Amino acid sequence: MNDDSTLVRLRQPDEFDDPLTAILRAGARRLLEQAIEAEVEAFLASMKDLRLADGRERVVRHGHGPERTIQTGIGPVAVRRAKVRDRGAGEAEERVRFTSAILPRWARRTPSLDALLPVLYLRGVSTGDFQEALAALLGKDAPNLSPAVIGRLKQDWAEDYARWQRRDLSARRYVYVWADGIHLQARMEPTAECMLVVIGATPEGRKELVGFQVGVRESAQSWRELLVDLKARGLQVAPELAVADGALGFWKALDELFPGTRHQRCWVHKTVNILNKVPKSLQPAMKKDLQEIWMAPDRKAAQDALGVFEKKYGAKYAGAVGCLTKDRDALLAFYDFPAEHWEHLRTTNPIESVFATVRHRTVRTKGALSQDTAKLMVFKLVMAASKTWRRLNGENQLPKVIRGVTFRDGIEVAEVPLPSAA
């Protein structure tokens, strides 16, 4: 193109540069370098008492490793690993080594990206499209995210799942547990996979994934196998309360293996089951009446609201009323626990909210996940989500529940001392 040309060369898509992103990456690189330097200085300070025979420091700085690119949520960031040297290590003594907790020796991606990959897969992005999808997020120069690398990551996920399934539970205790069976259609097979999930609340109020495996629908045998495995790995103390839907398989297996655990039926599942038995035109009003029951401030008010429900709908919709009254006690069990915990105990929402994304993925792709891949993807998604699970309200009440303190309508019942004999 000569100087007299009137043509203007437009910037090509792959030449696009975002100044703001460039500034963020430069800032991230400086912060990362400063953090690594501080980490090295702290390590050297902890080793300052190690001296050579001539009095010199034994562990000293030794420059930097070659520059490498780390894939982060804002794109590639180039960094160099700080190195230290042990000048006194010999055959009789083990060499002192420095390993950065911030930048491990072979790290090429931040952990947040490893959590992002299964989320992308579950939201409908195939492994063959990862490179293109991630280029839009991380920049066109994002390496180490090819289909072959994704395949190796899936193998790593399988190993993570296997290790998690073998973990020791002898030191664990769960005050409450939530259980549900999640059905996913895999590769349009004639029967849906049922992923059995158990989430537990620790005495500190944290929620964590306790059990996860593929079962045959929600049969008692499948639940029994899961609970037997948990007990075999050391989980011996029965939870105080279990929250689940009306699947008889779980309750039967629970009573066999943890007979002391009380039952709480999920109000969300129960509401759906009841509303399915009445015309759609009636469902909004009936749903509001059901809410009056489970949102009542105490057991008596809930029972009164339940009685009103029976009188209002019993004559014409006996099936709906019977579906409610047959589980009366299990639906109101939460009143015998601290009021701060009611929000958590009335439903299996800790499980349902996580698996909404999984169901969306299988609907969009019409079941394009294989059984093994679905299990691994769901496992990784749940483990990533667990880091942000909300703690239980009123965690200070949990030790009282463990000690067997009596609660009536959510309030602690004070023990009245017996009069001493004259």
PyMOL commands that set and color helices and strands:
alter all, ss='L'
color gray80, all
select helices_A, chain A and resi 13-15+19-46+111-122+127-138+147-165+220-232+248-257+267-275+283-294+299-313+318-325+328-331+333-336+339-345+349-364+371-386+395-403
alter helices_A, ss='H'
color red, helices_A
select strands_A, chain A and resi 59-72+75-86+176-184+193-201+207-215+241-244+262-265+407-408+411-412
alter strands_A, ss='S'
color yellow, strands_A
deselect
rebuild
show_as cartoon
